[in-house]
């Protein structure tokens, strides 16, 4: 059976073998030793000290780790078969609460698929870091804290990094500390937290077993390339996705994302996205709602032993190709250059360079040192924005996180010409948030809202754009009733102003 990479969601089966037989043996043993208690063990001081360290990490991290449940409304016939390695062609494979319940052709009817994962609080005002694939496609995301409180969260996603933020309406939360993942070393302790198989509040221990792993997971438009991953043998299983991998000081060094396994469960090879990558993504998602990456315009590879001998370097990123009309070409990069420093920091390999370029803001002028013809040469390219960024669900024209959790709508800026063209809007009003879609069974549908409606006021507050609608909706309490003023275009192009009442989830 070939090894498979899982981005971890699957149903849980618990096996309790021979429990009665074991109980009988235990009972016999107790009768035979009645009245003769054995002396307690005296473990070495080093063992006690290590145990204390793990207990301290658990005490520090557990309040910061959350359980995330994603719900997706699905409709359509389910056609798949059960194969030797699990469901084949199962449309619910990422939402396993449904997949294994069906065989063959099923009638079309609405269903709710449920999946679970993990997350970690990174800011006390309600920002929770997780994997994008944990919340991908979800219509509703629920977060349960360690103290038992539950919240419906609003999602901000970045497909390319496979990271996402879930914002919940809570404050004074215990945020975990981020480490400098560039300082992580092979052999150091690695401690994973999360909810494997839905078992929340789980901690496993191992070591960092490798660094800078490159993995391609998925295919086509759904595939992702992870340019630099931390590898660990700390037990990671389906449901650990989005949970933190921490060091012995209780600081986040990575975000658990995938496993290498022939069975789909832990085989001692797990992967985490480095904390420094997560820091950059978190900052971008909080401040801008989407992620902008730097672009240089060259193809780097890690030099082989022969390359290092040939170019006279110990480490670096060898330039394999330079694209025309790019910052790299304009700055004078050449094929065969070995990039050894980027903005004063040494470059270990191509993954390190890719990461540093991606984290550079467009418009930034950087100092790069290359080894060329036996000597070092300084180049100063100006970083540009990536030309073809896949932002998945963070298209600035469509705010897919906007108050969908409470209202059940997907909105865009009413002024966006592309959106107006796609919806066929002739309405001259451009201030507001236009509804792109309404979730079936949502408060918005119950209130009579429709795709193409332009929301101009929510709860007596003016709505200038999609972001403002999101802001207002987040301040509304679940279960409350709010007034919504919309402009609705009729079949002939004429429009009317409507006042509707909506009860929030």
C-alpha positions in Angstrom: 0.0 0.0 0.0 1.4 3.4 -0.9 2.0 6.0 1.7 -0.5 8.8 1.7 -0.5 12.4 3.0 -3.5 13.3 5.0 -4.7 16.8 5.9 -6.5 15.1 8.5 -10.1 14.6 8.9 -11.6 11.1 9.5 -14.1 9.4 11.7 -13.0 7.8 15.0 -13.3 4.2 16.0 -12.4 3.2 19.5 -11.4 -0.4 20.3 -11.3 -1.8 23.9 -10.0 -5.4 23.6 -10.1 -8.1 26.3 -11.3 -5.8 29.0 -13.0 -8.4 31.1 -10.1 -10.8 31.0 -7.7 -8.1 32.0 -10.0 -7.1 34.9 -10.0 -10.7 36.1 -6.2 -10.9 36.1 -6.0 -7.7 38.0 -8.5 -8.9 40.6 -6.5 -12.1 41.2 -3.3 -10.1 41.6 -4.9 -7.9 44.2 -6.2 -10.8 46.3 -2.7 -12.4 46.2 -1.0 -9.2 47.5 -3.6 -8.1 50.0 -2.0 -6.3 52.9 1.4 -6.1 51.2 1.7 -2.7 49.5 4.8 -2.3 47.5 7.2 0.7 48.2 6.7 3.6 45.8 9.4 4.0 43.1 12.0 6.7 43.6 12.6 8.1 40.1 15.8 10.0 39.3 15.7 13.7 39.9 16.2 14.3 36.1 13.1 12.3 35.3 11.0 14.3 37.8 12.5 17.5 36.4 11.5 16.5 32.9 8.0 15.5 33.9 7.6 18.9 35.7 8.7 20.6 32.5 6.0 18.8 30.4 3.4 19.6 33.1 4.3 23.3 32.9 4.0 23.3 29.2 0.6 21.6 29.4 -0.6 24.1 32.1 0.5 27.0 29.9 -0.8 25.8 26.5 -4.0 24.0 27.2 -6.1 27.1 27.9 -4.9 28.6 24.5 -5.9 25.5 22.4 -9.4 25.3 21.0 -11.6 22.8 19.3 -13.0 23.9 15.9 -16.1 22.4 14.3 -16.9 23.3 10.6 -20.4 22.8 9.2 -21.1 22.7 5.5 -24.5 22.6 3.9 -24.4 20.1 1.0 -27.0 19.1 -1.6 -26.9 16.6 -4.4 -26.7 12.8 -5.0 -23.9 11.0 -3.3 -22.3 8.5 -5.6 -19.2 6.6 -4.5 -18.1 3.1 -3.5 -16.3 1.7 -0.6 -12.7 0.7 -1.5 -10.0 -1.3 0.2 -8.4 1.9 1.5 -11.7 3.7 2.3 -14.3 5.7 0.4 -13.6 6.1 -3.3 -14.8 9.3 -4.9 -16.5 10.3 -1.6 -17.7 13.9 -1.9 -17.7 14.1 1.9 -14.2 12.8 2.5 -13.3 16.1 4.2 -16.5 16.1 6.2 -16.5 12.5 7.5 -19.7 12.7 9.6 -21.5 11.9 6.4 -19.3 10.0 4.0 -19.4 6.6 5.5 -23.2 6.6 6.0 -24.0 6.3 2.3 -23.6 3.6 -0.4 -24.3 4.0 -4.0 -26.7 6.6 -5.4 -28.6 8.7 -2.9 -31.5 11.1 -3.5 -30.8 14.8 -3.6 -31.7 16.5 -0.4 -30.0 19.1 1.9 -27.6 17.7 4.4 -25.1 19.1 6.9 -21.6 17.8 6.8 -19.5 18.2 9.9 -15.8 18.2 10.4 -13.5 19.1 13.3 -10.0 20.4 13.8 -7.9 22.4 16.2 -6.7 26.0 16.6 -4.7 28.1 19.0 -5.5 31.6 20.4 -2.9 34.1 19.1 -4.4 37.3 20.3 -6.4 37.9 23.5 -9.2 39.8 21.6 -10.4 36.7 19.9 -8.1 35.8 17.0 -7.5 32.0 16.6 -5.0 30.5 14.2 -5.8 27.3 12.4 -5.3 25.6 9.0 -7.2 26.8 5.9 -8.3 23.3 5.1 -10.0 23.0 8.5 -12.5 25.8 7.6 -12.4 25.5 3.8 -15.9 25.4 2.4 -17.6 25.8 5.8 -20.8 27.7 6.1 -20.5 27.9 9.8 -17.5 27.6 12.1 -17.9 27.0 15.8 -15.1 27.4 18.3 -15.1 25.7 21.8 -12.7 27.0 24.3 -11.0 24.9 27.0 -13.3 26.4 29.6 -16.4 25.1 27.7 -17.6 28.4 26.1 -18.6 28.2 22.5 -18.7 30.9 19.8 -19.6 31.2 16.2 -16.5 32.6 14.4 -15.8 34.7 11.4 -13.1 33.4 9.0 -10.3 35.0 7.2 -8.4 32.6 4.9 -5.2 32.3 3.0 -5.3 29.3 0.6 -1.7 29.3 -0.4 -0.2 29.1 3.1 -3.0 26.8 4.3 -3.5 29.1 7.2 -6.6 30.9 8.4 -7.8 33.1 11.3 -11.1 32.6 13.1 -12.3 35.7 15.0 -14.7 35.1 17.9 -16.5 37.8 20.0 -14.4 37.4 23.1 -11.7 39.3 25.0 -9.1 38.7 27.6 -8.3 35.2 26.2 -5.1 33.4 27.0 -3.0 33.9 23.9 0.0 31.6 23.2 3.4 33.0 22.5 5.1 32.6 19.1 8.7 31.5 18.9 11.3 32.4 16.2 11.0 29.3 14.1 14.3 30.2 12.3 16.0 29.1 15.5 14.4 25.7 15.7 16.9 22.8 15.6 16.7 19.1 14.9 16.5 17.1 18.0 14.8 19.7 20.2 11.6 18.8 22.0 8.4 19.1 20.0 5.0 19.0 21.7 1.8 18.8 19.8 -1.6 20.0 21.0 -5.0 19.5 19.4 -8.1 17.3 19.0 -7.0 14.1 17.2 -10.1 12.1 16.2 -12.2 14.7 18.0 -10.5 14.0 21.3 -10.0 17.6 22.4 -7.4 18.7 24.9 -4.8 16.2 23.8 -1.0 16.6 24.2 1.7 14.4 22.5 5.5 14.6 22.8 8.3 14.0 20.4 11.2 15.8 18.8 11.9 18.0 15.8 13.0 15.3 13.4 13.8 17.4 10.3 13.5 20.9 8.9 12.8 22.6 5.6 10.7 19.7 4.2 9.0 20.5 0.9 5.7 18.8 0.2 3.1 19.0 -2.5 -0.3 17.9 -1.2 -3.5 17.7 -3.3 -3.9 18.1 -7.1 -5.0 20.7 -9.6 -6.5 23.9 -8.3 -6.9 22.3 -4.9 -3.2 21.4 -4.6 -0.9 23.2 -2.3 2.9 23.4 -2.2 4.5 23.7 1.2 8.0 25.1 0.6 9.3 24.7 4.2 7.8 22.5 6.8 9.0 21.3 10.3 9.0 17.6 10.6 8.2 15.9 13.9 7.6 12.5 15.4 5.2 13.9 18.0 2.0 12.0 17.4 -0.2 13.9 14.9 -3.4 12.4 13.7 -6.6 13.5 11.8 -8.1 16.4 13.9 -4.7 17.8 15.0 -4.8 20.1 12.0 -4.5 23.8 13.1 -3.2 22.9 16.5 0.1 24.3 17.8 3.5 22.5 17.8 5.4 24.0 20.7 8.9 23.9 22.2 9.8 23.0 25.8 9.2 26.7 26.8 5.6 26.5 25.6 6.1 28.7 22.6 4.5 28.0 19.2 7.2 26.8 16.7 4.7 25.6 14.1 1.1 24.8 13.1 0.3 21.1 12.7 -0.8 20.6 9.1 -0.3 17.1 7.7 1.1 13.6 8.2 2.9 11.0 6.0 1.3 7.7 6.6 0.5 4.4 4.9 -2.6 4.0 7.0 -4.0 7.6 7.4 -3.0 7.7 11.1 0.2 8.5 12.9 3.4 6.8 11.6 5.9 9.1 13.3 6.1 11.6 10.4 4.2 14.7 10.9 4.5 18.2 9.5 4.0 21.8 10.8 4.0 25.2 9.1 6.8 27.3 10.7 5.7 29.9 13.2 7.5 32.7 11.3 5.4 32.0 8.3 2.3 32.0 10.5 3.3 35.4 12.1 3.4 37.1 8.7 0.1 35.5 7.6 -1.7 36.5 10.9 -0.5 40.1 10.6 -1.7 40.4 7.0 -5.1 38.8 7.7 -5.7 40.9 10.7 -4.7 44.3 9.2 -5.8 43.8 5.6 -8.1 40.7 5.5 -6.0 39.0 2.8 -2.3 38.2 2.2 0.1 40.0 -0.1 3.3 38.3 -1.0 6.5 39.6 -2.4 7.7 38.6 -5.8 11.2 38.6 -7.2 10.9 36.7 -10.5 13.5 34.0 -10.4 13.6 30.2 -9.8 15.9 29.2 -6.9 17.1 25.6 -6.1 19.2 24.3 -3.3 22.7 23.7 -4.6 24.0 20.1 -4.7 27.3 19.1 -3.2 28.8 19.4 -6.7 27.3 22.9 -7.1 28.8 24.0 -3.8 32.2 22.8 -4.9 31.8 24.5 -8.3 30.6 27.9 -7.0 32.7 27.9 -3.8 29.8 28.2 -1.3 28.7 26.2 1.8 25.1 27.1 1.5 22.7 29.3 -0.5 20.1 29.3 -3.2 21.2 28.7 -6.8 19.4 30.8 -9.4 18.1 28.3 -12.0 16.0 30.8 -14.1 15.3 34.5 -14.3 12.0 35.7 -15.8 11.8 38.7 -18.1 10.4 42.0 -17.0 10.7 41.1 -13.3 12.4 42.7 -10.4 15.1 40.0 -10.6 15.9 40.8 -14.2 15.9 44.6 -13.7 18.2 44.2 -10.7 20.7 42.2 -12.7 20.3 38.7 -11.4 21.8 36.0 -13.7 21.4 32.3 -14.0 24.2 30.6 -12.0 24.2 33.2 -9.3 24.2 31.8 -5.8 22.2 34.0 -3.4 24.0 33.8 0.0 22.4 36.8 1.9 19.0 38.5 1.7 18.6 41.7 3.6 21.5 40.9 5.8 20.3 37.3 6.7 22.2 34.2 5.4 20.4 32.0 3.0 20.6 28.3 3.8 18.6 26.9 0.8 15.9 27.7 -1.7 13.1 27.3 0.9 14.7 30.0 3.1 14.9 32.4 0.1 11.3 31.7 -1.0 10.1 32.4 2.5 12.0 35.6 2.9 10.9 36.9 -0.5 7.2 36.0 0.2 7.4 37.9 3.5 8.7 41.0 1.9 6.2 43.7 1.2 5.8 45.0 -2.3 7.7 48.2 -2.9 10.5 47.2 -0.4 14.0 47.7 -1.7 16.2 44.8 -0.4 19.9 44.2 -0.4 20.9 40.8 -1.8 24.4 39.3 -2.0 25.2 36.7 -4.7 28.2 34.7 -5.4 29.2 35.1 -9.0 32.5 34.1 -10.8 34.2 33.4 -7.4 33.4 36.8 -5.8 30.5 38.4 -4.0 28.3 41.0 -5.7 25.5 43.2 -4.2 22.2 43.6 -6.0 19.2 45.8 -4.8 15.9 44.6 -6.3 12.6 46.2 -5.5 10.1 43.6 -4.5 6.8 43.5 -6.3 3.5 41.8 -5.5 3.0 38.3 -6.7 1.4 38.5 -10.2 -1.1 35.6 -10.0 -2.0 35.1 -6.4 -4.6 32.5 -5.5 -6.4 34.1 -2.5 -9.3 31.7 -2.3 -12.2 33.3 -0.4 -10.3 36.5 0.2 -11.0 38.2 -3.1 -11.1 41.8 -2.1 -14.2 42.4 -4.2 -16.1 39.7 -2.3 -16.0 39.5 1.4 -16.8 35.8 2.0 -16.2 36.1 5.7 -18.6 39.1 6.0 -21.3 38.4 8.5 -22.1 35.0 7.1 -22.0 33.4 10.5 -24.9 35.6 11.9 -26.7 36.7 8.8 -26.0 33.9 6.3 -24.9 36.0 3.3 -21.9 36.5 1.1 -21.4 40.1 0.2 -19.2 42.4 -2.0 -18.7 46.1 -2.4 -21.7 47.6 -4.3 -19.2 49.8 -6.2 -17.2 46.9 -7.7 -17.8 47.0 -11.4 -17.1 43.4 -12.0 -19.5 42.3 -9.3 -22.2 44.7 -10.7 -21.7 43.2 -14.2 -21.9 39.6 -13.0 -25.2 40.4 -11.0 -26.6 42.5 -13.8 -27.1 45.5 -11.5 -28.5 48.6 -13.1 -29.2 50.3 -9.7 -27.2 53.6 -9.5 -26.6 53.2 -5.7 -23.0 52.3 -5.2 -22.6 52.9 -1.5 -23.4 49.7 0.3 -22.8 45.9 0.4 -24.4 43.9 -2.4 -25.5 40.4 -1.5 -23.8 37.8 -3.8 -25.5 34.8 -2.3 -27.8 33.8 0.5 -27.2 30.6 2.6 -30.3 28.3 2.5 -32.0 28.1 5.9 -30.1 31.2 7.2 -31.6 34.2 9.0 -31.1 36.2 5.8 -33.2 33.8 3.8 -35.9 33.8 6.5 -35.9 37.6 6.4 -36.5 37.7 2.6 -33.0 38.9 1.6 -32.0 38.0 -2.0 -28.9 38.0 -4.1 -28.6 41.4 -5.8 -30.0 43.3 -2.8 -27.8 46.2 -1.8 -27.7 46.7 2.0 -27.4 50.4 2.8 -28.2 50.3 6.5 -28.0 47.6 9.3 -29.6 48.3 12.7 -29.9 52.0 11.8 -26.2 52.3 11.0 -25.1 53.3 7.4 -23.3 50.6 5.4 -20.7 52.0 3.1 -19.2 48.7 1.8 -18.8 45.0 2.6 -16.3 45.6 5.3 -18.6 48.0 7.2 -21.4 45.5 7.1 -19.0 42.9 8.6 -18.0 45.4 11.3 -21.6 46.2 12.3 -22.8 42.6 12.2 -20.0 41.5 14.5 -21.2 43.9 17.2 -24.7 42.5 17.1 -25.7 39.9 19.7 -26.8 36.4 18.6 -30.5 36.0 19.0 -31.2 39.7 18.6 -33.4 41.2 15.9 -32.0 43.9 13.6 -33.4 46.1 10.9 -32.0 45.9 7.4 -32.5 48.6 4.7 -31.9 47.3 1.2 -32.2 48.6 -2.4 -33.7 45.9 -4.6 -33.7 46.0 -8.4 -36.9 44.8 -10.1 -37.2 42.7 -13.3 -37.5 45.8 -15.5 -34.5 47.5 -13.9 -36.5 49.7 -11.6 -35.5 49.6 -7.9 -37.2 50.0 -4.5 -36.1 50.5 -1.0 -37.1 47.8 1.5 -37.0 47.6 5.3 -36.6 44.1 6.6 -36.2 42.5 10.0 -33.7 39.8 10.6 -33.1 37.6 13.7 -29.4 36.8 14.0 -28.0 33.3 14.8 
